Amino acid sequence: MFQILLDYYRFPACFTDGVALTVDRASEVGFFQFGPATVCYGRSRCGVAPSLAGATQFDAAKAVRCDRGALSLPFSFDEVIDNLRLERYRNGMALGKELFGVSTAIRKLYYLFREGLSVRVRRRLQKIYFRDWEDLPFPSWPMDFTVDNLHEAFLRLLMESSGITKIPFIWFWPDGSSNSLMMTHDVETAVGRDFTSGLMDLDQSYGIKASFQVIPEKRYEVPDEYVRGIRARGFEVNLHDLNHDGNLYRERKEFESRASRINEYLRRYEARGFRAGAMYRNQDWYEAFEFSYDMSVPNVAHLEPMRGGCCTVMPYFVGKIVELPLTLAQDYSLFHIMDDYSTDLWKQQLTLLKERNGLMSFITHPDYLVERRARDVYEALLDHLRQMVRTEQIWVACPGEIDLWWRARRDMKLIPSGDGWEIVGPQKERARLAYAIWDGHRLRYELASHSPRETARS
């Protein structure tokens, strides 16, 4: 019953041996809170609300019982984390305005006439669709840490119930890095494909290697030499949907047929990663895919056609697949929905991610960066990222590298060694020992032989 917590921190399971965990939950599923500001979705003995607005009436934190060697919760921690990361809470949200997310007919009609609409008209329609984005109460904008906050809260409860103040764990990123930075480019049209080389030149001049997601059918040709040229320069190639028509997850039978073709293209291009068109997603269907990692789930999806979000800034497993969530605003949303040609929002989000040691993951599009004004903003972002990397210990990596690291970390273990601990397993030479320290008021993380890093508030 501690497995999700163990997977998140990778601390020795022996620290749970002395704690008897009991879970007393009801049968009805709904919204409730854990403390004054943490939204949960699942079953709770303290009661649940059918809608998000009623969650404040039910605070499960008041029913937690924490004694020496015993911890009692009125809900299942694992169930709530799954419901948040896999976006099952969307079932209980009012999605009437999310026409593209809930109406197949409207989505199909839009994509049918899309090519005949001017760029100006399309952007106007998109602005109308997103006009209420700032009013959405959950997940929290501009960054949602609900899943990460719940992990910290559960770890504190475990430490209190076991009477310990310090737990060793395997640090989140290799070589003691504070964060990981991942740049990706979705190639939407032939214009973007033809600008790929120029964008690689630009990225490389700032010390960044990225991945390019290509659409294998209908939109444009994807020559083998194009794919080889990207890889020859140390960049990655992944798939971006099948044909980007918005219908990948429309119904199960058609999805399975498309998933089979996607898998064929994965093998053809020797790709390991995937991102769905327009960030449409259904994580409960991922077992049909053969890719190693997915990049289709936003942390908070206020500016995506399908609202929701996984509410975490860390990678996580969906069955055999590693999910690398999108944690920063897309360039298209910034420029064409928010009308913001600055790096202010990106800098704000990066600061929040830095404080929580999260994955800094971007989507930008060569199709839009052809425009000089947009490219100037992107260059300003790259310059800011270069300065961050120089002054902070940030690991710049392609998504395939992060996927391999997260899998290696899952397979590592901490074992006793003398008076301390030793990390064993794949890539252990890059792993770092860290400690979660609870002083009775706040939790902080401390790298072994390094200065402590505070990651939670009092």
N, C-alpha and C positions, 0 to 999 in steps of 0.2 A: 504493500500500500504506500510505500515511499518511493516507488520506482521512478516516477516522473521527476521527483526532486533529486534523486540520485543521478539520473541522466543529465539533468541541467548542470549540476555542480561537479559530478564525478568525484564525490568524496567516498571514503571507505564505508561499506555497508555495515560494518561493525558498530558504527555510531548510532544506528537505529535499533540494535539488538536489545538494549535495555529499556526501550520505550514501547509500552502497549498502546497502540493506536486503535481507538474505536470511532466508528462513523455511524451517526444516527440521522438518517435522512428520510424524508417523506417520498411519496410516489409522484407528486405533481411537479412538473418542470416549469420554471419561470425565472424571473429576475429577482435578485436580492443584492445586498451589499455586504462587504466585509470591511468594517470600519466606515468612516464617514464619506469616503470618496472612491472606493474600489467596487466596480460593478462586477457581479458574477451572474452566471446563467447555469442553472441546473436544478437539482433537488435539495431542499434544505428543510430541516425540522422546524426552523424558525419561521417558515412561511415564505412564499414566493408571490410575485406579482405577475400577471399575464403580460404586462407591458413594461417597457423600460421606465416610464414615468413613475410607476408605483414601487420601484426598487427601494427607495429611501425608507419605506415603511418597515422593511425587514433587514435588520442588521445582524448577520450571523456571528459577528465577532463577540457579541454579548453572551453567546451561549457556549463559547469555547471554554473548556476546562483543562487546565494545565497544572498537574501535580508531579512530584518526583516519580518518574518512571511511568507516568500515565498521561496520555493526551487524548482528549475527546473533542471531536469536531461535529457540528450539526450538518455537514455536507461532505461529499467526496472531493478532495482536492484534485485527484486525477481527472474526475469527470468534468469539473469546472474548467481546468486547464485545456482539456481536449475541446470542450465546447467553445472556448474562446479562440484557440489557435486554428481550429478547423471551421470557425465561423458558424457553428450550429446555432448560435444565439440569433442569427438572422431570421430564423423561423418565427421568433417571437417579436420581431420589430415591424412597425408599420412601414411597408415599402411601397405604398400606393403611388408615390411620386417617382419611384425608381422604374420608370417605364421600360428602359432597356434591360434592366436586370430581371424583371418579372414578366414581361410581355414578349413572347416569341414573335407574335404577329407584327408588333411595332418595330422590333429590332430587324426582322426580315424585310419589312417595307423600307426601312431606312437604308439598309445595305443594298437593296435592289435599285434605289434611285441615287445612291451616294455618288457614283461616278458622274452622273449628269448634273450634280449640284456644284456650283462654284465654291471655291475655298471660302470665300466671304460668307456665303449662305450657310455652309456647313458650320463655320465657327459661330455664326449668330444663333443657329439652332442649339449648338452645344452650350452656349452661354445661358440660353433660356432654360435648358435642362438642369444646369448646375446652379441656378440662381439661389437655391436655398442651402448651399453647402456650408455656409458659416453658421447656420442654425442647428446643424446636426449635433446632438449632445454626446453621442457615443459612436465609435471610440473617440478619444480626446484628440483635438487638433492643437498644435501641429505634430504631436508625437504621443503615442499611447504606450504606457509602460505597465498596463494592468497585469499581464502575465508575469512580467519580471518582478513587479511589486508583490504579487501573491507568492512567488517562489521565495523571496526574501522574508516575507511574513511567516511562511510555513517553516523555513529554516530557523528563524528566531524561536518559534514555538517548540521545535524539536530540541534546540539547545537549552531552552528554559526547563523543559520537562526532564531532560537528562542531566541537568545541573552542570553543564559545561559552558565555557565561554569562548572556546576556540576550536574550529573544525578545519582540518586540512582539506584542500580540494585541488583539482587540476585546473590551472588557469585557462580562461576562455580562448586565448589566442597564442600562437607560437612565439617563442623567443621573448616572452614577457611583454608583448605588444599590448598597448592599452586598448586598441580597436583594430578592426580590419576595414579597409577601404576598397570598394569594388565598383568599377565603372563598366556600364553596359550600354550598347547602342542597338536599338531596334531599327532595322532597315525596312521602311514602309513602302518605298517606291523605287523605280529605276533611277530617279534623281539621287536618292540616298545611296543606292548601290554604287553609283558612279563617283560619289564623293567619299567613298570609304577610304581610299588611299590617302586623300588629303586630310581626313580626320585622324587616321593613324599617324600621319606626320605630326599633326598638332598634339595629340596625346603623348606621343613619344618625346616630343620636345620638352614636356613637363614631367617626364619620368613615369608615365602611366601606361600600362598595357590593359586593354579592355577586351570585352567579348562583343561580337557582332551577331545579332539574331536575324536570320534570313527567313523569308517566307518562301517555301519550296514550290507552291503551286499558284498559278493564275496571275499574281501581281506583276512579276518580272522574271526574267531568266536568271538562273543561278549557275553560271558556268563552273566547271570543276577547277579551272585555272584561277577563278576569283577566290574560291575557297582556299586553294593551295597558297595563293598570294597572301592571304590574311595570316594563315598559320606560319608561313615562312618568316614573318616578322615578329613572331612570338605572341600574337594575339589569338583569341579563341573564336570559334564559329559554333553557334548553337541554332536551334530552330525557333522560329517565331510563328507558332500556330501551324496550320496546314495551308489555308488560303486567306485567313483573316476576314472571314465573312460574318463573324459574330455568332456562328451556329455550332461551334464545336461541342458545347454541352447541352444542345437543345433537347435531345432525347437519347435514351440509352443505346438503342440499336444503332443509330447513326453515329453516335459517339464511338462505339466500339469499332465500327468500320473506319472512321477517321483516325482513331488511335493506332490501328494496324498500319495505315499508310504513314503516319508520323513515325512509327517505329522503323519502317523501311527506310525513310529518309535519314533517320538517325544513323543507321548502319551505313548508308551510302556516303554521308558526309563525315562519318566517324565522329559524330557529335555526342556529347554527354549531357547537355543541358537543354532546357525548354522554357519558353514563356508563351502563354496563350495570348491571342489577339485581344486588345482592349482590356487586358487583365481579367477576362472572364475566367471562372474557376469553379471547380467542384472537387474538393480534396478527397471526398469519399469515393471517387471513381479513379483515383490515381493508380490503382493496382493494374490497370490495363496498359500502362506506359512502361517502356523499357529504359527511359532516360535515368541518369543517376541523380540529377538535381533539377529542381524547378525554381522559377523566379517570377511566379504569377500572382503572389499574394502580397498586397500592400500591408504595411503596419496599420495605417488608417486610410480608408478609401473614400474620403469625402469628395475627391475630385476624379473619381473613376466611375464609369457607367454602372458598375456593380458595386454598391456601397458595402460597408463592413470593414474588415481588417482583422489581422491575426493578433493584434494587441501585444506584440513582442518585438524586441529589437535584436533578438538572437536567432540563429538558424535552429531548425528543429526537424525531427524525422516525421514523415507521413508514410508509415509502413517502411518500405525499403528506400524511399526517396528522401533526399535532404531538401528541405524548403529553405531558400535564401530570400527572406522577405525584402520587399522594397521599403526602404525607410526614409527616403527623401522625395520631395516633390518632383514630378516629371517636368522636363523643360517645356513640353507642350502646355501643360496645365498652368505653369508659371507665366508664360508669354501670352497665351491666347485665351485662357479662361480668366486669369487674375489680372491680365494686362500689366504685369510686373516685369520690367526689363532691368532687374537688379539682382544681386546675389544675397540680398538681405534675408529672405526666407531660408535659403540654403544654409547661410551662416548660423541662423538661429537653430535650425534643426541639427546641424553639426555640433553645436555647443551642447545641446541636450544629449546627443548620442555619446559625445566624449565623456560626459559626466557618468554615463551608465555603461561604459565599455561595450557599446553596441556595434552592430554591423552598419557601416556607412555605405549604403548601396544606392546607386544612381541609375536612372534611365534617361539617356538623351538620344536624339534622333539625328542622323546625318541629313535627313530630308529637310529638317527645319534649320539646322545649323549652317546650311548653305547661305542663308540670308545673313548679310554682314552684321546687322544689329544684334541678332541672336548669337552669332559667333563671337562677337565682342564680349557679351555677357559670359559665354561659356569659357572664353580665355581668362576672364577675370576670376571665374570659379577655379579653373586649373591653377592659376597663380596662387590663389588662397590655399588650395589643397597642397601645393608644393611647399608652401611655408609651414602648414600644419605638420606635414610629414617630416620636415627638417627639425622642427622644435619639439614635436611630440613623438612618442614611440608608436607610430601607426604602421600596421602591416598593409602595404598596397599589394593586392593580389587579384588575379582573375577568378571568376566564380568556380572554375574547375579546381583550382588550388584550394579554395575555401571548402569545397565539397570534400576533397580528400582529407583535409585537416580535420573537419568535423567528424568524419568517419573514423579517423585514427584516434581522435580524442575519445570517442565512444568506446573504443576497444582498449583504451589504457586503463590501468589500475594503480592505485596507491597501496603499497605494501609496507609493513613496518620494517625499518632498517636502523638498527642500533637504537639511538634515542630519538630518531626522527622517522622520515618517510621517504620511500623511493618510488619513482614512477616507472612502471614497466609497460611495454606494449609498443606498437608501431609508432614511429616518429618521436619516441621518448626523448631523443636528444634535443628536440625543439620545444618540448613541453616544460612548463615551469610549475613548481609547487607554490600554492598560495594558501592563505588562511582567511576564513570568515570569522570575524571577531565581534562578539556581542558584549557590550559593556553595561547592559541594563537599560540603555536609552536609545542606542542606535547600532546598526550593523555596518561594519566597514570591511573592506577587502584589503589584504596586505600580501604583496608578493614576498616570498622568502628572501631574506637578505636585502630587501628593498624598503623604501619608506612606505607607510600605509597610504592607501587610496580610499577615501571615503566614497561610498556609493549609495548610501541611504540617508534619509533625513531623520532627525529625531522625532 
